[in-house]
Amino acid sequence: MQKHFIPIAIILAALLIAGAFIYVKQGSASISIQEAGEKSIAFINQSIADQGVTASLIEVVDEDEVFRIHLKIADTEYDSFMTKSGKFLFPSGFNLEEQTVEETPLEGTSVEETTSYSDLDGFAQCLTEKGMKFYGSQTCGWCAQEKELFGDSMQYVDYVECLDEETGGATAACAAEGIYVAGGLGVPTWQLSSGEMSSGYKTLEELAELSGCPLQ
């Protein structure tokens, strides 16, 4: 991304994103929580060693058939997942049960109880009116999930693309804000009404709280 620094999101995408997986260790025996954390961080740090940044482990949580690896790279936190055999490392997880519940309202739920497209249009427009900006990348899995929250209303969000396709580095707009560059902020990052930058995936409820925009 001068020596083009490869953004963290691209590194993770190249390694893991969109369901891709990485072979870590042979064998079928289950590994411990401590081993899962150590192997994940060691593997990721080895992969990004030439980028001038390192990953640090925050915690490892035993979740059914996998370990959730909560880690931090630069100023951004990520959740990755490792199978208990220690063979595969995944970038992120999608809770299919939660998505099914969200996409299929329960019988008897009134229209007023769900967030409609018009509601989201107004919410997205309110964010933009209050100076909120969404910095993301087309290769970022968390950014894609953020966009999906808005659906068609994403057109009203003040979105800034950070990946320069020609150079593989940061676009001028993102580099000027210290985003998607070596030692800077990762994506997704939201610029708040105060001008403060807040990195990491945000739910609609979190954005409503940060902006003061009503979410109905």
N, C-alpha and C positions, 0 to 999 in steps of 0.2 A: 504494500500500500504504500528521486531522487533514488534509493534502494527500495522498491515498492513494498511497504509493509503490508502483510496479509492480515486483514482484520480478523479478530477473534471469531466472529460469527462465521466467516468463511472457513476458518480452520475447523471449527466444530462441524460445519456442514459437510466439509470434505471427508471428515472422519466418520460422522455418525448420522447426520440429519435425514429426515423423511423416511425413517424406518430402516435405513441402512444399518449394518452392524459390523463390529470389529472382532476378529478372532484374537482372544487374549491368552488363553491357557488351555491346554489339553487336559482331559480327565473329566470324570463325572462326579467326583466327590464334592460335597458342599464346602464352601469356604466360610470363614468367620467374617463378622462385620468389620473387624479391624483389617483383615486381609483385603476385603473388598475396597475399603477406603484407600489403603496403601497402593493397591494395584491400579485403581482408577486414576489417582493423582499422578502416580509415577508414569503411567502410559500417556496421559494428557500432557504432562510437563515435558516428556521426551519429544512429543510431537510438535510442541510450540517453543522448543528450546532456542531456536534461532530468531524468535520474534521479540525478544527482550521483555517478555512477561512470564509470569508463572501462575499456576493454579494453586489455590489453597483449599484444604478440606474444612468444611464447616461442621458437617455431621453426616452420619450414615444411619439410615432407618430401615429396619426390616419390615418390608411390606409384602406379605403373602409370598409369591414366588420369586420376588426380586429384592435387591437392595436399592433403596433410593439414595443416590450420592448427591448431597447438597454441597456445592462448591462455589468458589468465587474466583473470577479471572478479571484482573484490573478492578474496576468498580462495579462490575455486574455479577449478580449471583445466578447460578444455573442449577437445575435439577437434572441429573443424568441417572441412568439405571443400569445395574449389572445383574445378570442372572446369578443365582446362588451357586452354580457350578464354576463361576469365574471365567466362563468361556466367551461371553458376549457383553459388550458395553453399548448402551443406547443413549442417544442425545437427550431425548425427552419422552414423556409419556402422555398418552391420550386416554382419559377415563371414558371408555365407550358407554358405560352404564349412565354416567352423568350426562353425556351428550344426548343419549336417547331420551332421557327424561326431559331435558331442556327443549329438544326439538319436537316432542310429542306431549303437549299440555294434557293434564288429566281431564277426564270427562267431567263436565260440569263447571270447568273454569271459564269465567266470563272474559269477553274481549278486553274489558277494562283491566283485568288482572295480568294481562300479558303485555310485553313491550312491542308495540306495532312499529311498522316501518316509518310511519309519520312521526311517531314519538322519537325514534332514533334519528330521523332527519333533524328535528328540532334540537335534540341533544348535541348532535355533531356540530350543527351550526352555532350553538351556544359556546361550545369549546373553542371554535375558531374565533368567534367574536370576542372572547376573553383572552385571546392571544396564545392559546395552547397550540403547540406544534408537536407533531409525531415524527420523530426521526427513526427511520427503519431501513432495512435492506431486503431486496427481493430474494436473497439466499438465507434469510434468517427465519428459522422455524417459529420462534416466539412472536416475531413480527407478523407472520402469516396468521397465527392464532388471534393476535390483536385485531387484525383487519377483519377476520371472520365475525368478530363480535358486532361489528358495525354493519356487515352485509352491504347492501346497496347504498346505505347512508355514508359509507366510507368516502364517497365523492365530496362530501361536505367537510371532511376533516382536512386540516392543513398538514398535508403529509410531505415530508422531505426525504427523497431517496438518497441514501448515503453511499451506495456502491457505484463507482465509476466503471462502467463496463469496459472501457478502452484501456484503463491502467490497472484495474483490479484493486485500486486503492479507494480512498475516500473522495467524494465529490467536494467541490470547493465550499459549498454551503455547510457541509458537515464538518469539514476540516477547520473552518473558521470558528466553529463552536467547540472544537476539541473532541469531536465525536468520530469514532471509526478510525482513529489514528493511534500510533504507538504511544502507550502510556495514557491514553485518553479514555473517554467513556465508550461503552459498547452500545449495541442496539438490542431491543428497542429502548429509546430514551424519549421522554416527554419534556418539552419546555413548558413550565407552568406560567400562569398569569404574572407571577412575580419576576419572571425571567430565570428563575432557578431551574436547573436541569435535574430530572429524576429518572434514573435508569431502571430498567426492568419491566417485565410484563405487568400491565394494569388491567384489572377488571373494570367493567362499566361503573360499578358501584364505587370503586376506588377513584376513578376519574371524576365522578360526580362529587365526591367528597373533596377532592383536591381543587376542583374548579368552582364549585358552588352552583353548577348547572343542574337543574332538576332532571331526574331520571324517573319517568313514569312507566 
